[in-house]
Amino acid sequence: MSNADLRGNRPLSPHLQIYKLILTMVMSILHRITGAALYFGTVLLAWWLIAAAAGPQYFDFVNGIYGSFLGRLILFGFTWALVHHMLGGLRHFIWDMGAGFGQQAREWLARATIIGSVSLTILLWIIGYAVR
């Protein structure tokens, strides 16, 4: 039997103002944001490949856009999102294996993901410019 008053007696979920923002929460939010950003970056990659197939004039046009300051800034952000999301996936893989659930381990993995993603992104861009 249904109880019409059942809805009124349920406890309310705590609002965002009650929660204390911790690093693992931020990492969860960043993982979702970088995952969404990768969709946009994949469109940019597809555009570049289509331009390469379309011919040298269109390819030069797209390379000009990507070579501008704003284009390089977007590509740098895409690189960081890709590396950060990959390291976040490795963090989740560690959790799937049953490890890293302690408070210190969670904090260490979160910090390692942030530091590693920034460091690897900068390193990739330095190598890219050196090879170029």
C-alpha positions in Angstrom: 0.0 0.0 0.0 1.2 3.5 -0.7 1.6 6.0 2.0 1.0 9.6 0.9 3.0 11.0 3.8 6.1 9.0 3.1 7.6 11.7 1.0 7.4 14.4 3.7 9.3 12.3 6.3 12.4 11.6 4.2 15.6 13.2 5.3 17.0 15.9 3.0 20.4 15.7 1.4 23.0 18.1 2.7 23.4 21.1 0.4 26.7 22.2 -1.2 27.1 24.8 1.5 27.4 22.1 4.2 30.1 20.1 2.4 33.8 21.0 2.9 35.5 21.0 -0.4 38.3 18.4 -0.4 41.0 17.6 -3.0 39.3 14.3 -4.0 36.1 16.1 -4.7 37.9 18.7 -6.8 39.6 15.8 -8.7 36.3 14.2 -9.4 34.9 17.4 -10.8 38.1 18.0 -12.9 38.0 14.4 -14.2 34.4 15.1 -15.5 35.4 18.5 -17.0 38.4 17.1 -18.7 36.4 14.2 -20.1 33.9 16.8 -21.6 36.8 18.9 -22.9 38.2 15.9 -24.7 35.1 15.8 -26.9 35.8 19.3 -28.1 39.5 18.4 -28.6 38.6 15.4 -30.6 36.6 17.7 -33.0 39.7 19.8 -33.3 41.8 16.8 -34.1 39.2 15.6 -36.7 39.2 19.1 -38.3 43.0 19.0 -38.6 42.9 15.5 -40.2 40.1 16.6 -42.6 42.2 19.6 -43.5 45.2 17.4 -44.2 43.1 15.3 -46.5 41.5 18.3 -48.2 44.7 19.8 -49.6 47.6 22.0 -48.9 45.7 25.3 -48.9 43.1 24.3 -46.4 45.7 22.5 -44.3 47.8 25.8 -44.2 44.6 27.7 -43.2 43.9 25.3 -40.3 47.6 25.2 -39.2 47.5 29.0 -39.2 44.6 28.9 -36.7 46.3 26.3 -34.6 49.6 28.2 -34.7 48.1 31.4 -33.4 48.5 32.3 -29.7 44.8 31.4 -29.0 45.2 28.2 -31.0 48.3 27.1 -29.1 46.6 28.0 -25.8 43.6 25.8 -26.7 46.0 23.0 -27.9 47.9 23.3 -24.6 44.7 23.0 -22.7 43.7 20.0 -24.8 47.0 18.3 -24.0 46.6 19.0 -20.3 43.0 17.6 -20.4 44.2 14.5 -22.2 47.1 13.8 -19.8 45.0 14.7 -16.7 42.1 12.5 -17.7 44.5 9.6 -18.5 46.2 9.9 -15.1 42.8 10.2 -13.4 41.8 7.0 -15.3 45.0 5.3 -13.9 43.9 6.5 -10.4 40.5 4.9 -10.9 42.2 1.7 -12.2 44.3 1.6 -9.0 41.0 1.8 -7.0 39.4 -0.9 -9.2 42.3 -3.2 -8.2 41.3 -2.6 -4.5 44.2 -0.4 -3.5 44.5 3.3 -2.6 41.4 3.7 -0.5 43.1 5.0 2.6 42.9 8.7 3.3 46.7 9.3 2.8 46.7 7.2 -0.4 43.7 9.1 -1.8 45.3 12.4 -1.1 48.7 11.2 -2.5 47.1 9.9 -5.7 45.1 13.2 -6.2 48.3 15.3 -5.7 50.3 13.0 -8.0 47.6 13.3 -10.7 47.7 17.1 -10.5 51.5 17.4 -10.4 52.0 14.7 -13.0 49.5 16.1 -15.4 51.0 19.6 -15.3 54.5 18.3 -15.5 53.9 15.8 -18.3 52.0 18.5 -20.3 54.9 20.9 -20.0 57.4 18.2 -20.8 55.5 17.1 -23.9 55.4 20.7 -25.2 59.1 21.2 -24.5 59.8 18.0 -26.4 57.5 19.1 -29.2 59.2 22.4 -29.6 62.7 20.8 -29.4 61.8 18.2 -32.1 60.2 20.9 -34.3 
